[in-house]
Amino acid sequence: MSPTQDGMAVLLVDDEEMTLHTARLWLHKAGFSSVSILNDNRQLLSRLTEIPVDVLVLDLLMPHNSGLELLPEINRIHPEIPVIVMTSSQDVEGVVECMKQGAIDYLLKPTDPDRFVTSVRNAMQLKNLRCELLAIRDRLQSGKLENQSAFAPILTHNHSMQQLFRYIEAVACSPEPLLITGETGVGKELFARAIHDASRRNGAFVAENLAGLDDQVFTDTLFGHRRGAFTGADKERKGLVAQAAGGTLFLDEIGDIGPLAQIKLLRLLQERCYLPLGSDQVLRTDARIVAATNLHLPDLVAEGRFRKDLFYRFSFHHVHVPPLRERRDDLPLLVAHFLDEASLAMGKPVPTPPHALFDHLAVYPFSGNVRELKAMIYDAVARHRGHVMSLESFRQLQPAQRSTIALAAEDDLPLRISPNRFPTMREAEEILIQEALQRSGGRKSVAAALLGLTRQALYSRLANKKGSDNAESC
């Protein structure tokens, strides 16, 4: 599991005792609980093999071995440990040489506390990112899921969805925020729950829809309040952040929050701390933040409606859930599941779906995605009376239609209305039939649905065309 800030092991190496104790105090106040110190760099290499170290802060100018002499050896034996160097010397060439030897940052003494803590935080994120990239590579190469039960509620046989599961499993243990995007009805909360389950976090999964919350309600909902914070606050209330301690906090409709709420949320993500209403005591959290939206956040950033820094903070890990129309191979699985579910809920026998139903579903646009399909099936089961389900409940299923001129301009169809020659009805019909067959992969029932014909009518037209071609060849 990737370490969180609270569990990040930091080792400080310096021959000045005051510097060591001061730096350790800064890190403890910033939420780093595991901080070790060492005042003799001759013991450094052996110490690195004895205890886990995630970030190393190394003074360059020390007795015995200089930092420049130790850096190549540290980088060779422990390349996974990010190293921050500190020195009181303003030697530019020394800075350049340190970076060449693998240091990720350079701090000049006396160091500003905020600058020091920020540098260690950045090193922590770099360490986590390296681990996650390796995990993603290994998971994608293996092609297997270690925790399939976490994804069991998401029904799919689709290859792209399986790849998405492997990515999620690789980043599930990361402490960094994760953003889920996708159209309405694709199941973003199901994915958030899968992320929580795959992370094996001990805390609870806590979800909240942020749409329509003003600044005070947002603050009270997430951060809670102290007694007397406002009129009617007769007792203390814990917010969702506190309820999600050690677990996952899922914030849906993140694109709908206002400017003040965005500022508070940014602080929560960056500093891992928050302030309840009516309190002057800053509280810390180890909850994993997962957010979701059906909006295109880069457009909101461009319009000035969403903070750019908050967008980038949320985009550390990104999961985009594909719409149902891009995973139509899952339709039989989903239809069977919703038929079973609806029949059980209504106390009815499970009906048999007609084969023609899947021809209709194959060309339907599904603007409401899986949620829309579920509503359709539930409605059909409620109306159902016989053994085989009637298609009457699905007569509203019409393929997305566009004009012939739009098709020609957008998809480069061969049909053109020329000022010199107007196509005959027969020519236009043949072109449209061929295009429908091509788009449907040769499935005549799907092509008929695209053309707005019955299968029998399409078969008749194809038979007439074949007979006409044979007659012309004679």
N, C-alpha and C positions, 0 to 999 in steps of 0.2 A: 504494500500500500504506500502511495506517495505520502510523504510527511506533510502535516499541516504546519502552520507557523508555530503553534504552541508546542509541537513535537519536534521541531527542527533542531538538530544538534549542531551547535556553533562552537568552534574552538578558536580562542583568542591566544595569540602567541606574541609576547612582548617581554622585554627585560625590565620594564618599568612597572612596578607593582601598582602604583596609583592609576596608571593608564588602564591596566587590566581590570581593576575593580570598578573604575568609572564606566568603562565600556560595557561591562557585564550588567551594571545597574541600568544603563540606557536600554539595553536589550530586554531586561526583565520588565521594565515599565512599558515597553512596546509589545509585550505579550510573548516573548521568547522565554520559555521556561527551562530549556536544556542548554545551558551555556557553560562550557569548561574553559579553564585558563591554564596557561603554561608559560613559565618565565625562563626556560632554558631550551633553546632551539635544538640542542644536541639530542634531546629526547623526542623530537617531533615525529620522525619517521616511525619509531616504534609505537608512539602513542596512536598514530593513524591506523595501525594494524590492531590495536587493542580495543579501541572504542569506536562506535559509529560517528562519523563526522560528515555533515551535509554541507557546511560552509566553513571555510578557513580564513581567518583574518590574521595576516602575517606582517610583523614589523620587519623592515628591510635591514636596518642598521642595528645589529645586535652583536654581542661578543661571540667568539668561536666561529660560527658559520653565518655568512650573510644570507639575506633572503634571496639574492640573485643566484647564489650557489645552490640553494635548496629548491628553488622553483622548478628547474628541469627534472630533478629527481621526483618531486611530488607529482608533476604532470605525467611522468612515465609510469609510476607505480599506481597512482590514484587519479587517472584522467577524469573521473566522474565528479571530483570535488572541485567546485569553483573557489578560486583563491582571490581574496582582496588584499592588496598590499598597502601598508601605512609607513610613512617616513616623515622626518622633519626636514629632509633635504629637498631643495627645489631643483633637482637635477633632471632636466628634460630628457637627456640621453638615458638616464636610469629608468625613467617612466616608459620610454619606448622599448627598452630592453625587457622590462617586466612584462609588457603586453606581448612581446614576441615569445616569451617563455611560458605564456599561458594564463597570466593574471587577467581577471575580467574587469577590475576597477583599481583605482589608485587614489588614496586619500592622503592629504597633506596635514600633518600635525601643526598646531592643535586642531582637531577635527570638530566640526559642528555636529551636535547630537542628532539633529534631524537628517543631516547628510549621511551620517554614519548608519543610522537605522535604515534609511532608504536604500543604501548600498547593500546592506545585508538582506533586505527584503527582495531586492532585484536578483541577488545571487540565489536566494531560495527559489524564486520563480524560474530562474534558469535551470537549476537542478531538477525541479519538478518537470519542466518542459522536456529536458533531455530524457528523463525516465519515461515520460508519457510517449514521446516519439518512438523510443525503442519498443515500448509495449504495443503501440499501434502497428509498427512494422511486424513484430512477431505475431500479433493476433491476425493481421491480414494475410500473412504468409501461411499461417497454420490452417486457416479456413475453418476453424472450429470454435465453438463457444464453450467456455468453461462453466458458465452458469446459465444453462438454457431455461431454467425455471423462471428466471427474472423476466424473460421475454415471452413466456407462455401466454399471457393475456392478449398479446398482439398476434392475430391470426394472419399468417402469410406463408407462401411458398416462393415469393418473388426473390430473385437473385439480388437486386439492388437493396431490398430491405434486409436481407441477410448480411450484406456488407455493412449496412448501417448499424446493425446489431453488434458486429465485431468492433466497429469504431467506438460505439458507446461503451462496450465492455472494457476497452483499453483506457478510456478516459474517466470511467465511472468513479475511480478512487481519487481522482485529482481534487484538491481543495478549491481549485479555481472556479469562477462562475461558468455556467453553461447556458447558451441561448438555443431555444428550440423555435424554429420557424416553420410555417406551413399554413395552408388554407384552412378556413373554417371547416371543422368536421373531420379532420384527418386523424385525430386522436393524440393531440400533443400532451395531454395529461397522462395518458397511458404510457407514453415514452418517458415522461418525467418520473413516473412510478418505477418504470423499468431501470432507469438510471439509479434511483435510490436503492432498489433491491440488488442491483449488480454491484453497488459500492460496499455492500455489507455493513453499512453504518448502523450503530447501535441505537441512535436516536430515532424519533418519529418522522414520518413524512407528513408535512403540513402544507396545505394548498390554500391559495387565496386568489380571487379574481379582482384585479385592481381597477377595472373599468368603473368610472363614475365616482371614485373616491376623491374628495377634496383633501387639501393638505393636512388639516387637523385629523380627519378620520383616517387618512393614510398613516399618519404618525402614531395615532392611538392603536390602530389595528396591528401594525408591525412592531412597534416599540413598547406599547403599553403606557400606563400612567401611574403616578403616585396618588395617594389619597389627597383630595383637595386641589388637584391640578386644575380643575375647572368645575363649573356649577354642575352638580349631580354626581361628581366623582367622590362617592362616599366611602369607597374602599379601593385598595390597590388592585391593579389589573395587569397581568402578564401579557405581553404582546406575542405575536406569532414567532418572532425571532427567538424569544426565550423558550417557547414551546418546542421549537425545532432544534434545540441544543443537541449536538452530537448526531443530528440527522440531516434532513433536507428540507429547505423552504422553497416551495414552488410558487412563483409569482406569475400568474397568467395576465394577458393583455398588458404587457409592460409598456407598449407604445402609447397607451392612453393616459399615463400619469403626467401631472403638471410640472412646471419648472422647479418649484420648491421641493417637491417630492423627489425629483431627479437628483437634486443636490444631496439630500439626506441618504438616498440609496447609494450614490457614488461613494460617500464616506463609509457606509457600511461595507461596501465591496473592497475599498482600498485599505481602510484602517482596521476592519473587522470589529468596529465598535459602534455604539449607538447611545442615544440619550432619551430615556422615557420622558413623557410629558410631565412637567412639574418636578423634575429631578435635576440636580446638578452633578450627579455621580455617573461618570461614563462607564458603561457596561461593555464587556467583550463577548463575542460569540464565535463558536466553531462550526456553526451550521453551514452546510453547502447551499449556495444560492443557485437555483435553476429558474430561468425566466422563459416566457413564451409569448409569441405575438403572431398574428396573421397579417400584420402590416409590413411594408418594406421599409425597415429602419433607415437605410441610407437616404431614401427620399425625405424622410422626416428630418434627418440631420441637415440635408441641403436646404430644407425650408425653414430651419431654425426652430423646429418644434421638439427636437430631441438632442440632448447634449452629445457632442462628438466624443468627449472623453468617456462618457458613460457607455456609449455604443461600443467603443473599442474595449472597454473593460468587460462588457458582457460577451464579446466575441472571442474570448480566449479559447473556448471550445464551442463549436457550432454544429447543431444537428438540424438538417432540413428534411422534414417528413414529406415524401412525395404524395401528390394527389392520387385519388383512386383511379383516375383515367390513365395514369402512367403505370398502374400495376393491375391491369384487367385480368391477368392470369389468377388473381386471388378471388375473383368474383364467385366461382363455384364454392370455394371454401367458406367465404363470408355468408353467402346465401344459405348454405346448409346450417351454419351456426345460428344465424338469426331465425331461421325456421324452427329449429329446436328450441331456442330461447323463448320465442314468442308463443309457440304451442304450449310449452310448459307453463308460462305465465298465465295463459288464458284457459288452461285445462282442456285443450283440444288435441286430437291426434295430429301427428306431424304430416302435413300434406306433401304430395309429390309435385315438384315444380315442373311445368311443361318445358320441353326442350327449346321451344321457340323463345322462352323468356330470356335465355342467355344470348340469343341473337339480338334481342332488343337492348339488353344491358351492355353488349359489346360496343354499341355506337352511342350510348347515352353519355352526355358530358359530365354528369355528377358534380354540379357546382357546390353541393353540400357534402360531397365525399362520403365517407363511411357512415356518418350520422344520417345522411339522406337515404342511403341504401337501407339502413336499419329501420327508419320510419316507414319506408315503402313496404318492407317485408311484414312489419307489425300490422300495418293497415290491411295488407292482403290477407293475412292470417285471420284477422278480426272479421273480415267479410266472407271468408272461405266456408263452404258448406259440404263439398263433395270430397272425393279421394284425391283427384288430380286438381291442382290449383288452376283456377281460371285466369286467363290473361286479361280479363276485364279490369282487374285492379291495377294493371300496368299500362292502360291505354294512354296515360299521360307521358309515357316514355317516348320522346321524339328526339332523333339525333339533332345535334347542333347544325342548323342550316345557314348557309350563306348564299348570296346571289351568285349567278353564273359569272357575272362580270368581276365580282370580288374574287371568286375562285381563280379566274384567269389571271388577274393581276397579281394575286398573292402566291399562287402555287404553280404558275407557269404552265397551265393546262394548254393543250394544243388548240382549244376552241377560241377563236377570235372573231369579232364582228368587224369585218373589213368594209371600208366605204366602197370598194369595187365589187365585192361579192358577198352576198348574205348566205349563211349556211342553211341547208334544207333541214326540215324536222328530222328526217332519217339520219342525216349526218350528225346533228346535235345529239340525238338519242344514242347513237353508236358510241360517240365520244364519251358521254356521261356514263354509259354502262361499263365501258372499258376502264374508266377512271375509278368507278365504284368497286369493280372487281379487283383492281390493283390495290386500292386502299384497304380492302377487306382481306387481302391475302388469298384471293380466289374463293372465299366462302360465299356462296351465292345467297344464302339466307341473310347474311350481314349486308351484302351489297344491295339486296332488295330493300332492307330497312333504310339504308342510306338514300336510296332513290325514292322512298315513299311508296314502294310497290309491295304487293304480296309476292311470296316466293313463286306461286303459280304463274303470276303475270310476268315475272322476270324470265322464268323457264320458257314461257311461250314466246317471248321476244327473242330469246337466244335461239330457240328452235327455228323460228321464222327466218332469222338472220343466216343460220347455217344452211337452211333449205335454199335461201336466195343465193348464197355464195356458191352452192353446188350447181344450181341452175345456170349461173353465169359462167362457171367453168366449163359447162357442157357446150 
